[in-house]
Amino acid sequence: MSESVGATGAAPLEYRASARAAHGGDAEITAAQTVIPLDAGWATPPSGAPGPADLLAGAFAACLLKNLARAGALLGFDYDDAQVDVVLHRQDAPPKFVAVEYDLQVTTDEPERRVELVHANLRKFGTVYNTLAAVCEVSGTVTARSLP
C-alpha cells in the first residue's frame, strides 16, 4: 500500500496499515513498510509484543518527538536528544482511555522561554496529540536537561 502525496510534495494526508493474526497465534502490523509484532491474543499469556494500547502510547510518544524535530527546524530550537515517557489511563466501564500523561526531557541549552514555546507548539501542532486531546485529558511536561 502506498501513501497519498499532494501535488506539492506535501506530507501524506493518508496513513495506512494492515494487520494479520493467526487464530490463537502470532499477529503483526505492517506500516510504512515495517513489520511490527502485535499482541492480539485474548485470554492467553502475554506474547511480549506490544498490544493496541502500547502502540497508541507509542504513537503519542512518536508524535511528540516528530513535532520536536519540526520545532527544531522551524523555530531554530537546538537540542541534542530527547526522551519521552507516556502513560495512558484506561477505565473499564465503558472501556476507554480517560487521560494521557507525558514527560518529555530534552537535552538543550535553550532558555526556558524557548522550551515553553516548543511545548506550546507540541500541543498546538501534534496530530496524534490533538486527536487524543479531543477525547480525553492530556497533560505533561517538557523539561530541559543541560548539555554535557
N, CA, C and O of each residue as an XYZ file, in Angstrom:
592
protein
N       0.842     -1.174      0.000
C       0.000      0.000      0.000
C       0.883      1.230      0.000
O       1.933      1.254      0.641
N       0.453      2.249     -0.720
C       1.257      3.459     -0.791
C       0.540      4.618     -0.118
O      -0.673      4.590      0.090
N       1.318      5.632      0.216
C       0.772      6.819      0.837
C       0.376      7.808     -0.255
O       1.012      7.862     -1.308
N      -0.671      8.590     -0.006
C      -1.054      9.658     -0.915
C      -0.188     10.868     -0.626
O       0.005     11.233      0.533
N       0.332     11.488     -1.660
C       1.130     12.688     -1.502
C       0.515     13.754     -2.380
O       0.203     13.511     -3.545
N       0.340     14.942     -1.815
C      -0.226     16.049     -2.575
C       0.680     16.453     -3.718
O       1.856     16.091     -3.749
N       0.124     17.211     -4.663
C       0.861     17.638     -5.848
C       2.087     18.467     -5.487
O       3.051     18.503     -6.253
N       2.069     19.125     -4.351
C       3.200     19.958     -3.953
C       4.285     19.163     -3.242
O       5.296     19.730     -2.826
N       4.085     17.852     -3.096
C       5.063     17.042     -2.372
C       4.892     17.161     -0.873
O       5.779     16.773     -0.113
N       3.760     17.694     -0.438
C       3.491     17.858      0.996
C       3.374     16.504      1.673
O       3.305     15.461      1.023
N       3.352     16.553      2.988
C       3.232     15.329      3.778
C       1.970     14.568      3.392
O       0.984     15.177      2.974
N       1.989     13.268      3.524
C       0.818     12.463      3.184
C      -0.401     12.857      4.004
O      -0.289     13.234      5.171
N      -1.557     12.764      3.378
C      -2.804     13.044      4.076
C      -3.490     11.762      4.505
O      -4.492     11.801      5.218
N      -2.966     10.644      4.082
C      -3.482      9.339      4.478
C      -2.337      8.502      5.026
O      -1.203      8.572      4.553
N      -2.663      7.726      6.014
C      -1.692      6.799      6.587
C      -2.360      5.440      6.583
O      -3.535      5.323      6.930
N      -1.630      4.425      6.196
C      -2.226      3.103      6.069
C      -1.423      2.081      6.853
O      -0.209      2.196      7.019
N      -2.133      1.097      7.318
C      -1.513     -0.038      7.986
C      -2.367     -1.253      7.675
O      -3.562     -1.133      7.408
N      -1.759     -2.399      7.709
C      -2.519     -3.645      7.602
C      -2.044     -4.558      8.725
O      -0.906     -4.466      9.186
N      -2.931     -5.431      9.149
C      -2.594     -6.320     10.251
C      -3.127     -7.710      9.942
O      -4.092     -7.875      9.195
N      -2.481     -8.699     10.528
C      -2.920    -10.082     10.368
C      -2.665    -10.808     11.672
O      -1.760    -10.462     12.431
N      -3.477    -11.818     11.916
C      -3.301    -12.635     13.113
C      -3.718    -14.059     12.795
O      -4.725    -14.293     12.127
N      -2.939    -14.994     13.277
C      -3.309    -16.404     13.201
C      -4.197    -16.692     14.407
O      -3.966    -16.149     15.487
N      -5.193    -17.526     14.238
C      -6.084    -17.858     15.344
C      -5.271    -18.419     16.502
O      -4.642    -19.472     16.399
N      -5.305    -17.671     17.625
C      -4.568    -18.105     18.806
C      -3.070    -18.026     18.658
O      -2.333    -18.604     19.457
N      -2.604    -17.308     17.633
C      -1.164    -17.294     17.388
C      -0.603    -15.897     17.210
O      -1.095    -14.925     17.782
N       0.423    -15.828     16.416
C       1.149    -14.589     16.204
C       0.306    -13.570     15.443
O      -0.567    -13.926     14.652
N       0.589    -12.296     15.702
C      -0.056    -11.203     14.989
C       1.015    -10.182     14.632
O       2.063    -10.109     15.273
N       0.731     -9.396     13.599
C       1.669     -8.358     13.187
C       0.934     -7.257     12.442
O      -0.126     -7.470     11.853
N       1.525     -6.086     12.488
C       1.047     -4.926     11.746
C       2.144     -4.565     10.758
O       3.328     -4.612     11.094
N       1.758     -4.209      9.557
C       2.696     -3.660      8.594
C       2.295     -2.211      8.350
O       1.178     -1.923      7.920
N       3.228     -1.304      8.634
C       3.001      0.123      8.445
C       4.301      0.739      7.956
O       5.375      0.432      8.472
N       4.203      1.602      6.968
C       5.387      2.261      6.410
C       6.476      1.247      6.065
O       7.655      1.471      6.338
N       6.076      0.155      5.474
C       6.968     -0.919      5.025
C       7.756     -1.550      6.176
O       8.830     -2.113      5.961
N       7.225     -1.456      7.388
C       7.854     -2.056      8.552
C       6.873     -3.011      9.212
O       5.700     -2.682      9.389
N       7.350     -4.180      9.572
C       6.509     -5.160     10.254
C       6.732     -5.020     11.759
O       7.865     -5.045     12.239
N       5.634     -4.872     12.487
C       5.672     -4.689     13.931
C       4.908     -5.845     14.566
O       3.727     -6.024     14.270
N       5.542     -6.631     15.425
C       4.807     -7.698     16.102
C       3.711     -7.100     16.972
O       3.850     -5.986     17.478
N       2.632     -7.834     17.144
C       1.473     -7.337     17.872
C       0.916     -8.428     18.765
O       0.780     -9.576     18.340
N       0.590     -8.074     20.010
C      -0.100     -8.996     20.905
C      -1.590     -8.783     20.711
O      -2.157     -7.831     21.245
N      -2.226     -9.659     19.953
C      -3.663     -9.564     19.688
C      -4.399    -10.752     20.290
O      -5.547    -11.019     19.935
N      -3.741    -11.468     21.200
C      -4.366    -12.630     21.818
C      -5.375    -12.236     22.879
O      -5.271    -11.168     23.482
N      -6.344    -13.093     23.105
C      -7.348    -12.882     24.141
C      -7.317    -14.078     25.079
O      -7.381    -15.224     24.635
N      -7.220    -13.813     26.370
C      -7.193    -14.867     27.386
C      -6.032    -15.830     27.167
O      -6.140    -17.031     27.418
N      -4.921    -15.274     26.692
C      -3.697    -16.051     26.509
C      -2.574    -15.323     27.233
O      -2.669    -14.120     27.478
N      -1.518    -16.038     27.575
C      -0.386    -15.354     28.216
C       0.159    -14.257     27.287
O       0.153    -14.431     26.068
N       0.629    -13.128     27.844
C       1.193    -12.071     27.009
C       2.320    -12.610     26.130
O       3.131    -13.425     26.569
N       2.356    -12.146     24.899
C       3.359    -12.626     23.945
C       4.680    -11.888     24.079
O       5.700    -12.347     23.565
N       4.676    -10.765     24.755
C       5.875     -9.932     24.826
C       5.858     -8.830     23.782
O       6.634     -7.879     23.875
N       4.990     -8.943     22.793
C       4.839     -7.904     21.777
C       3.895     -6.829     22.309
O       3.104     -7.099     23.212
N       3.966     -5.624     21.766
C       3.048     -4.586     22.220
C       1.613     -4.892     21.809
O       1.360     -5.465     20.749
N       0.686     -4.498     22.668
C      -0.726     -4.606     22.346
C      -1.231     -3.277     21.812
O      -0.456     -2.328     21.694
N      -2.502     -3.192     21.489
C      -3.050     -1.956     20.919
C      -2.817     -0.731     21.803
O      -2.474      0.332     21.285
N      -2.991     -0.848     23.107
C      -2.793      0.304     23.998
C      -1.325      0.739     24.006
O      -1.031      1.934     24.028
N      -0.413     -0.225     23.987
C       1.016      0.100     23.938
C       1.345      0.857     22.654
O       2.117      1.816     22.664
N       0.750      0.413     21.554
C       1.009      1.076     20.274
C       0.437      2.487     20.261
O       1.036      3.389     19.676
N      -0.720      2.692     20.901
C      -1.289      4.036     20.983
C      -0.377      4.940     21.814
O      -0.135      6.086     21.436
N       0.127      4.437     22.936
C       1.070      5.220     23.741
C       2.328      5.520     22.930
O       2.875      6.621     23.003
N       2.784      4.532     22.157
C       3.951      4.742     21.302
C       3.693      5.759     20.208
O       4.574      6.552     19.876
N       2.487      5.743     19.640
C       2.135      6.728     18.612
C       2.133      8.134     19.204
O       2.577      9.083     18.558
N       1.636      8.267     20.428
C       1.642      9.570     21.085
C       3.078     10.034     21.325
O       3.404     11.194     21.072
N       3.930      9.143     21.808
C       5.338      9.480     22.042
C       6.020      9.876     20.735
O       6.766     10.854     20.691
N       5.763      9.114     19.672
C       6.359      9.427     18.371
C       5.886     10.783     17.865
O       6.658     11.525     17.257
N       4.616     11.111     18.113
C       4.076     12.411     17.715
C       4.850     13.536     18.396
O       5.227     14.512     17.747
N       5.087     13.405     19.695
C       5.843     14.437     20.408
C       7.256     14.580     19.837
O       7.728     15.694     19.613
N       7.923     13.457     19.605
C       9.303     13.513     19.106
C       9.370     14.065     17.682
O      10.281     14.825     17.354
N       8.416     13.689     16.842
C       8.402     14.192     15.463
C       8.146     15.701     15.455
O       8.758     16.434     14.678
N       7.246     16.158     16.319
C       6.970     17.584     16.376
C       8.082     18.359     17.052
O       8.244     19.551     16.789
N       8.852     17.719     17.916
C      10.045     18.356     18.458
C      11.046     18.598     17.330
O      11.653     19.666     17.252
N      11.215     17.606     16.462
C      12.107     17.770     15.306
C      11.602     18.893     14.398
O      12.388     19.681     13.874
N      10.275     18.954     14.219
C       9.669     20.022     13.417
C       9.986     21.382     14.042
O      10.381     22.314     13.341
N       9.813     21.491     15.353
C      10.106     22.746     16.044
C      11.585     23.104     15.917
O      11.943     24.273     15.772
N      12.432     22.084     15.973
C      13.861     22.335     15.804
C      14.150     22.992     14.468
O      14.945     23.928     14.382
N      13.498     22.495     13.427
C      13.721     23.032     12.084
C      13.069     24.401     11.899
O      13.702     25.327     11.390
N      11.810     24.532     12.308
C      11.066     25.766     12.039
C      11.394     26.906     13.001
O      11.384     28.073     12.608
N      11.681     26.577     14.246
C      11.942     27.607     15.248
C      13.428     27.763     15.554
O      13.813     28.611     16.359
N      14.258     26.951     14.916
C      15.686     27.006     15.207
C      15.997     26.576     16.630
O      16.941     27.068     17.248
N      15.184     25.644     17.149
C      15.384     25.138     18.510
C      16.476     24.082     18.470
O      16.338     23.065     17.790
N      17.565     24.323     19.199
C      18.724     23.441     19.163
C      18.691     22.460     20.339
O      18.601     22.864     21.498
N      18.765     21.169     20.018
C      18.805     20.155     21.072
C      19.628     18.968     20.590
O      19.756     18.731     19.389
N      20.179     18.228     21.540
C      20.982     17.048     21.213
C      20.129     15.792     21.116
O      20.245     15.031     20.155
N      19.273     15.573     22.112
C      18.429     14.388     22.111
C      17.220     14.627     22.999
O      17.122     15.639     23.694
N      16.308     13.674     22.959
C      15.095     13.791     23.759
C      14.622     12.400     24.145
O      14.866     11.417     23.445
N      13.942     12.349     25.277
C      13.336     11.107     25.743
C      11.963     11.450     26.284
O      11.796     12.440     26.996
N      10.974     10.626     25.944
C       9.624     10.876     26.432
C       9.051      9.610     27.049
O       9.225      8.513     26.518
N       8.369      9.770     28.172
C       7.635      8.688     28.816
C       6.159      9.050     28.755
O       5.771     10.175     29.073
N       5.340      8.089     28.345
C       3.905      8.302     28.177
C       3.156      7.262     28.997
O       3.516      6.085     29.002
N       2.114      7.704     29.689
C       1.237      6.808     30.434
C      -0.199      7.067     29.981
O      -0.674      8.201     30.027
N      -0.881      6.020     29.546
C      -2.301      6.108     29.225
C      -3.086      5.573     30.408
O      -2.723      4.545     30.981
N      -4.147      6.251     30.776
C      -5.016      5.807     31.866
C      -6.328      5.319     31.254
O      -6.994      6.048     30.519
N      -6.688      4.059     31.574
C      -7.862      3.418     30.999
C      -8.869      3.143     32.093
O      -8.506      2.813     33.222
N     -10.139      3.281     31.749
C     -11.196      2.834     32.648
C     -11.849      1.610     32.030
O     -11.768      1.389     30.822
N     -12.507      0.806     32.886
C     -13.100     -0.440     32.401
C     -14.514     -0.291     31.869
O     -14.861     -0.930     30.875
N     -15.344      0.536     32.501
C     -16.743      0.584     32.085
C     -17.191      2.030     31.896
O     -17.266      2.769     32.878
N     -17.483      2.450     30.702
C     -17.191      1.730     29.466
C     -15.691      1.773     29.189
O     -15.010      2.703     29.623
N     -15.176      0.793     28.482
C     -13.733      0.772     28.229
C     -13.308      1.932     27.328
O     -13.757      2.060     26.189
N     -12.436      2.761     27.870
C     -11.885      3.878     27.094
C     -10.708      4.464     27.855
O     -10.538      4.233     29.052
N      -9.909      5.222     27.138
C      -8.826      5.958     27.780
C      -9.390      7.271     28.281
O     -10.129      7.954     27.574
N      -9.034      7.617     29.508
C      -9.559      8.835     30.103
C      -8.497      9.919     30.268
O      -8.828     11.089     30.457
N      -7.233      9.535     30.198
C      -6.165     10.527     30.363
C      -4.864     10.019     29.753
O      -4.602      8.818     29.690
N      -4.068     10.975     29.309
C      -2.715     10.722     28.812
C      -1.799     11.655     29.588
O      -2.072     12.849     29.709
N      -0.714     11.105     30.112
C       0.308     11.903     30.784
C       1.635     11.666     30.083
O       1.931     10.550     29.656
N       2.436     12.725     29.967
C       3.753     12.566     29.357
C       4.782     13.410     30.085
O       4.466     14.417     30.717
N       6.026     12.963     29.974
C       7.175     13.683     30.493
C       8.239     13.639     29.407
O       8.838     12.594     29.151
N       8.466     14.779     28.774
C       9.450     14.888     27.699
C      10.663     15.621     28.245
O      10.559     16.742     28.742
N      11.824     14.966     28.144
C      13.069     15.585     28.582
C      13.951     15.802     27.366
O      14.213     14.884     26.588
N      14.401     17.042     27.222
C      15.180     17.451     26.058
C      16.540     17.941     26.524
O      16.631     18.777     27.422
N      17.594     17.422     25.917
C      18.942     17.879     26.230
C      19.232     19.100     25.366
O      19.403     18.992     24.152
N      19.283     20.272     26.017
C      19.442     21.536     25.300
C      19.972     22.615     26.232
O      19.821     22.530     27.451
N      20.584     23.614     25.653
C      20.973     24.803     26.400
C      20.068     25.978     26.067
O      20.373     27.115     26.427
N      18.956     25.718     25.381
C      17.991     26.771     25.056
C      17.417     27.340     26.356
O      17.268     26.607     27.333
N      17.094     28.632     26.379
C      16.494     29.218     27.578
C      15.093     28.670     27.840
O      14.430     28.170     26.931
N      14.658     28.770     29.085
C      13.363     28.215     29.496
C      12.205     28.740     28.645
O      11.292     27.976     28.331
N      12.215     29.995     28.271
C      11.117     30.548     27.470
C      11.023     29.867     26.108
O       9.929     29.717     25.565
N      12.163     29.455     25.555
C      12.158     28.743     24.260
C      11.635     27.320     24.450
O      10.932     26.795     23.587
N      11.976     26.698     25.577
C      11.448     25.365     25.887
C       9.928     25.445     26.007
O       9.216     24.574     25.506
N       9.431     26.489     26.669
C       7.983     26.685     26.797
C       7.330     26.917     25.432
O       6.230     26.425     25.183
N       7.997     27.659     24.553
C       7.490     27.899     23.201
C       7.377     26.576     22.432
O       6.380     26.321     21.756
N       8.405     25.752     22.546
C       8.368     24.446     21.884
C       7.225     23.605     22.445
O       6.513     22.948     21.685
N       7.039     23.617     23.771
C       5.955     22.845     24.379
C       4.601     23.325     23.841
O       3.729     22.510     23.544
N       4.427     24.633     23.717
C       3.181     25.170     23.153
C       2.981     24.675     21.725
O       1.858     24.360     21.332
N       4.059     24.603     20.944
C       3.966     24.112     19.569
C       3.626     22.625     19.520
O       2.883     22.188     18.641
N       4.161     21.849     20.454
C       3.840     20.422     20.505
C       2.346     20.236     20.750
O       1.708     19.380     20.136
N       1.799     21.038     21.643
C       0.367     20.939     21.958
C      -0.492     21.432     20.800
O      -1.585     20.909     20.583
N      -0.029     22.408     20.068
C      -0.838     23.008     19.005
C      -0.805     22.213     17.702
O      -1.820     22.119     17.012
N       0.339     21.644     17.361
C       0.505     21.074     16.028
C       0.613     19.557     15.975
O       0.791     19.000     14.892
N       0.511     18.876     17.104
C       0.625     17.419     17.096
C      -0.687     16.757     16.689
O      -1.698     16.913     17.374
N      -0.678     16.032     15.597
C      -1.898     15.386     15.105
C      -2.407     14.330     16.075
O      -3.589     14.333     16.419
N      -1.547     13.435     16.519
C      -1.960     12.413     17.472
C      -2.303     13.088     18.803
O      -3.281     12.721     19.454
N      -1.507     14.061     19.199
C      -1.767     14.814     20.425
C      -3.178     15.396     20.390
O      -3.962     15.175     21.313
N      -3.505     16.137     19.334
C      -4.803     16.801     19.249
C      -5.959     15.813     19.124
O      -7.056     16.079     19.616
N      -5.726     14.690     18.479
C      -6.773     13.672     18.363
C      -7.118     13.117     19.734
O      -8.293     13.003     20.082
N      -6.108     12.774     20.510
C      -6.366     12.253     21.849
C      -6.901     13.340     22.780
O      -7.763     13.066     23.615
N      -6.399     14.571     22.647
C      -6.871     15.661     23.500
C      -8.353     15.960     23.261
O      -9.022     16.505     24.139
N      -8.865     15.612     22.091
C     -10.277     15.839     21.802
C     -11.188     14.856     22.535
O     -12.387     15.101     22.672
N     -10.618     13.740     23.006
C     -11.468     12.713     23.626
C     -11.090     12.382     25.067
O     -11.825     11.664     25.745
N      -9.967     12.889     25.542
C      -9.581     12.649     26.933
C      -8.614     13.741     27.384
O      -8.129     14.537     26.581
N      -8.352     13.756     28.670
C      -7.432     14.745     29.226
C      -5.997     14.393     28.835
O      -5.569     13.247     28.972
N      -5.264     15.387     28.350
C      -3.850     15.211     28.020
C      -3.067     16.245     28.815
O      -3.364     17.439     28.757
N      -2.063     15.782     29.558
C      -1.230     16.704     30.326
C       0.199     16.188     30.343
O       0.456     14.991     30.215
N       1.119     17.130     30.506
C       2.509     16.703     30.562
C       3.459     17.852     30.728
O       3.069     19.017     30.807
N       4.720     17.489     30.780
C       5.774     18.464     30.975
C       6.859     18.285     29.932
O       7.067     17.195     29.399
N       7.552     19.394     29.652
C       8.771     19.358     28.854
C       9.841     19.980     29.731
O       9.703     21.116     30.186
N      10.907     19.231     29.966
C      11.974     19.660     30.841
C      13.282     19.692     30.058
O      13.595     18.771     29.304
N      14.038     20.769     30.252
C      15.354     20.887     29.610
C      16.413     20.291     30.513
O      16.469     20.583     31.708
N      17.257     19.446     29.923
C      18.461     18.948     30.605
C      19.638     19.665     29.959
O      19.671     19.817     28.738
N      20.589     20.102     30.746
C      21.750     20.831     30.200
C      22.624     19.922     29.354
O      22.769     18.732     29.630
N      23.194     20.504     28.331
C      24.161     19.779     27.509
C      25.386     19.459     28.348
O      25.775     20.245     29.212
N      25.994     18.306     28.096
C      27.204     17.941     28.861
C      28.382     18.826     28.519
O      29.468     18.650     29.072
